[in-house]
Amino acid sequence: MHSSAVDIGNSLEGVPHLMLPWRGQVLGLLLSLCFSAVTSSAATNDLVRPDHHFQYTNHVIDDVPWSIHIVKLDRFHPGFEFATTLGKGDVFGMSTVSEQVKTLGLEAKQPLAAINGDFYDKSEKYPGRPRDVQVRMGEVVSSPAGHTVFWVDPDGDPHMTNVFSRFRVIWRDGKTTPLGLNQERQEETAVLYTSAVGVSTGTSGGTDLFLERSTNSVWLPLRIGQTYGCRVREVRSSGGAPLNNDIMVLSVGSKLLQRLPLLQAGSILQIVTETSPDLSGASIAIGGGPALVHNSKAMQWSGFLPMRHPRTAIGWSKDHYFLVEVDGRQSNISVGMTFSELADYLVKLGCEEAMNFDGGGSSTLWALGMVRNSPSEGDERPSANALVVIRKKNPD
């Protein structure tokens, strides 16, 4: 495969020829940051001016072949920030990354780049529920499940580690029960539902408790690291409780209900949204996994077959973030990478930390108004969520 290079603005530094028996070239289309209006009706950007703080490139390695799409941005540029999206805007669902980018409010921000995010629930009741914790504009919409999570703390520092749920309900007698969030409830579990799941809890059987704010308590939107004082407004056993932006519904399975104190209108309880480690104050968080790079070293795994697939990843160094997508399952374009190959590549790219997101047909990198990679199924495949780089139009 023949490759050529076109430099528009500044070149992407640090894209290496790895120390393996193949060679690579930086393929043409090295795009520096271009700011323009993106309307809700069309995800297109007109090139306006270059800026070395944001760069996109397609790195092609002919011998394998590999086609790798990279967005590199300045970690400390005051105009950049991350956002996460849901498949159907404000609620769970499935849509392409291109469609999800359009759901962002554009009054004060402009999408620049995006990649698909977490693995997701494929159940009929809750399609598109992220597998792990997601925080969207400070609101937590799904609970931690122990997988690797990327989040940005209130100081703007990125983190990557396994996050575990300490979500729980404290009953009026002081006893506690672990709590799920916006997911399928079993007969022996309790799940809290907010409007992020849709217009209804989707529950059947068990007992649904409509919760309202008790005196002087914090309230919605639901945030990590808070304790919510709640009063039971109504108790229903019909299932499918309606939801809105000012109400939470606590659904209790029938077997669990037998072990609890009497629950009735007027009962007081507490909802606690702790995590380990503590994600309090995080404006965004999104799950994935596994971790690929830690302390500038490629991770080692057992139990994973060394198979090449399309891959998506987020990484960072002390100065930059990297959004990376590797095309795959296309022998004439790119065959994909194993986890080890991707980790090695990210280290050579300059990542000190990096983690994997959902891959395969979901792997998508959108930048500067369009999908830049070659999806393995020919077209974009719908995803549950996405990680988006946005530029604030009026940065502080």
N, C-alpha and C positions, 0 to 999 in steps of 0.2 A: 504494500500500500504506500502510495506517495503522499507525503505531507508537505504543506507549505505554511509559512508563518506570516501573519499580517499584524503589525503592531499599531493599535489605535489607542493612543495615550501611553501609559506606562506598562512595561512588561511585567509578568508575574515572576517575581523572584522566588527562588527556592524550589522550582519544579525540577526534580532531579532525573537523571538516568540512574535507575537503581543498580546496585552492584549484583546484577544477575545476568545470565547469558542472553540478554536481549537489549535492544536499543530503542530509543523513543525520540520523538520530536514534538515540539509544541505546535499543534495544528493551528492554522489560521482561525481567526475570530478570537482575538484577545481583546475583550471589551472592558474599558475602564468605566467607572461609574457615570451613568447618564441619567440626569434627573428630568422627569417630564410628568405630565398629568396622566393618571390611569383612571379611567372612568369605570363606573360599575357596569356599564353595558359592554365594554370591550377591554381586555387586558393587553393593551398595546402601549409601548413607550416610543416617543420620538427622541432620537439622540439629540441632546442639547449641548452638553459640555463634558469633557473627561475630567476625572478626579482620581488621583492615585490611591485614595483611601478605600476604594472598592474596585475589584477586578474580577472578571470572569474569563476563563480560558478552557479550551478543550485540548487535553493532552492525549495524543495518539501514539501508541507504541505498536509499530507495525508487526513485529515478529510474533506476537502472541496470537491474535491481536487484542489490544485493549484500547478502549475509548473512555477517557475519564474526564468528567466535567467538574470544574472547580470554581467556587466563588470564594474569594479571599477579601476580608474586610478588616479595617482598623478597629481593634477592640475598644479604643478609647476616644473614638470620634464622637463628639457630643450629639451629632445628628442621627446616629444609628441606634436602633433598639430591636429586640426580638418580640415577636408576638406568636401565639399559637391560635390555630383555628379549629373549628369543628366541621364535620362533614356537611351539616345543614345549617350553617350560620351560627345561631344561638343554641342549637340542639344537636344531639347525636344523629348521625346518619353517614351516608357515603356519597362522596363527590370527588371529582378530580382536583388536583392541586391548583390548576388554573381556575377552576370554579371557586375554590375556597379563598383564593387571594381576592376575588371580587367582593367577598362578604365583609372585608375589613372596611370600617368607616374611613373615608378618604379626606374628610374635612381638614384634618391636621397632620396627615401622614401619607407616605407614598410607598407602596410595596416595591422592593428592589429585587429580592430573590426569595425562593422558597424551596423546601424539600419535603417529601412525604415524611410522616412521623411514625407513630407507634404501631405495633401489631394491634389487632382489634377483635372484639367479640362478634361472632358470626351467628348468634342466636336470632331467631325470628322476632322475639320480643324487644331486644335491644341491639339492633344492628348498628354497627359503627361505634359501639362503646369502646373507648381505648382500653387496652389490656391493663395498663397501669395508671398511675396518678397523672392527671393533667390539670394545670393551673392556666386559666385563660383570663387575662386582664385582672389578675389578682384573685379570681374566683376559682375554687377547686370544684371540678365537675366529676371526677372519678377518684376512687381511693387507691392508695398504694397497694401493690401486690408482691413487692419484694424484688422486682427486676431493676435493671439499671435505669437511672433517671438523669436527665440533664435539666438543670435549673439555674437561674440567675438570682443571687441573693439581693437584699435591699441596697447593698453597697455597689452593685453592678458586677460582682465577681461570679464567674461560672463555676459550676460544680458538677460532678458525675459520680454517682455511687448507687448502691442498692438502697432503696427506700422502703421502709416497713410501716404499716398502718398501726396507729394506736387510737384509731377512731373508736369511740365507745359511747354508749348511753348510760347515764347514771340514773337509776330509778329512785323513787321517793324513799325507799328503805335503805339507800346507800349502796346497794349492790350494782354491779356493772355487767354489761353485755357488749362484746365486740360488735362493731357496726360496719356494714358495707355501705357504699354510696352509689346510687343510680345503677344498680345491677340486679340480676335475677335473685329473688329471695327464695330460700328453701324453707322447709317446715320447721327447722331448728335454728334459724338465723333471724337477724333483724337487719333491715336495710332502710336507709334514709333516702328519700327521693326529693329532688328539686326540679325546677322547670327545665334544667339542662337535658333531662331525659325526654322531654316532650310535654304534651298536654295532659298526660295521664301516667300513673305509676305502672300500668300494665300488669298489676298484680291480680292474682286470683287465689281464693282461700285466705286463711289467716285473718289478721285484724289490722286495719289501717287507722292510725292516729293522726288526725289533722292538728298540726302544731302551730301555735301563734306565739309571739314574743311575750315573755313575762316581764314584769316591771323592771325598767332600767337595764335590760340585757342588750348586748350587741345583737344584730340581726343580719339578714341577708344583704348582699350576696355572701354565700358561705365561703369562709376563708380558713386557711390552715393555721393551727396554733391558737384557736379560740375556744371558749366555753360559752355555749348558748343556753340561756335560761328559757325554758319552753313551758307553755301551758297547753294542755290538751283541750282543744276547742270542741272536737267531735270525734266519736268512735264509730267506725263502720266495719262491717264484715262482708260487704258485697264485692270488694276488690275494685280495681280500675279507678282509683281515686283521682279526681281532677287536680291539676297543678297550675299555679301561676307564680309570678315573680315575687310574691310576698308571703308564700306559704311553703312549709315543708311537710311532708307526710312520712311518718315512721311506720313501716310495715313490719308486723311481727308474725312469724310462722306459728302455726297452730300448736306444735309440740313445745316450742319455746314459751308460748303464752301460758301454758299450764304451770310453769315454774316461776312465774312473775307475780308481784303483788297486783291487786285489782286495779285495772286501768279504766278510767272513766273520765267524762268531761270534767274539767277543772283540775285534774291531776297535774302536778308539777314534776318535771324531769329536766335533766341537763344533757346536752349533746356536746361531746368533746372531740376536736379535730386535730389531735396531736399526731405527729409523725416522728420516725427515727431514721436518720437524723432530722432535726427540726427544720422544716421548710417555711417557717413563719416569715411573712413579709415578702415571699417570692412573688414577683408579678407574673412569671411564666415558669412552667415546668412541663416536661413531656417525657414519656417513657420510651424504652426501646431495649437495647441490649443485644449481644453482650458488650462489655467494655472492650475496647480494642487497643488503646494505648494508655499507659499510666507512667508518669514520671519519665517521659520520653522513651519508654521501652515498650516494645510490642508485647501484648499479653500472650500467654500460652493457655491452651485449652485441652481438655480431655472430654470425650463423648461427642464431639462434633465431627462429622464426616468431612474430609477435605474436598468439598465439592465447590465448583465455580458457579456462581449465580450473579445476577445483577445485585448491586449493593448500594446502600445510602448511608452516609455517616456525617456526624458533626465532630469537629476537632478544634483545638485552639492551642496557641502558644502564649508567651507573655505579652505579645504585641498584636496578634491577629486571631480571627476566627476563620475556619475553613468549612464550607459546605461542600461535600464531595458525593458524586454519584458515579458509579461504574456501570456502564452498559454491559449486557450479557445475553447469552442464549442466541447470539447472532454471529455465526462463524465468519461471516465476511466483514463484520464491523468490530465486534468485541465479544469475548467468550465469558466475561465475568471473572470474579476473583473469589478465592477462598478467604476465610477470615484472616488467616495468617498472611496471605498476600496483601490484603487490604491494610492490615495493621503495619506491615513493613513499609508499604507505600506512604501511609500517613506519617510515619516517623521520618522518612526521607523528605516529605513535604514540609516538615517543621513542627508537626503537632507534638505537644507535650502531653496532652490528654485527648482522648477521642472515644466515641462510642458508636455502635451500630444502630440503625433504625430498620424498619421493615424493608424488605428487599423484593427480589423477584419481579413480577409484573408491576408491583407498586412503585418501584424505584423511579423517581422523577426529580429532575432539577429544572426549576423555572427561574429565569433571570431576565431582567430588563424587558418584560412584556411578553415572553413566550417560553415554551418548553424548549430547552436546549439539547436534551439528550434524545436517544432513540429508544423508546419504550420497547421492551422485549415482546409485547403482544401486538405491536404495531401502532396502538393508540394508548393514550393515558388510561390507566386503570383507576377507578375510584378508590379513595383512601378515607380513613376515619378522621385523620387530623393532619396538620402540617405545621412545620416550623418556618416562620416567615421573618425575613429581615426587612425592616421598614425604615424609611428616612423621615424624621420629623420635619415638617415644613418650617416650623418656627422653633428650633432647638433652644433650650435655655442657655 
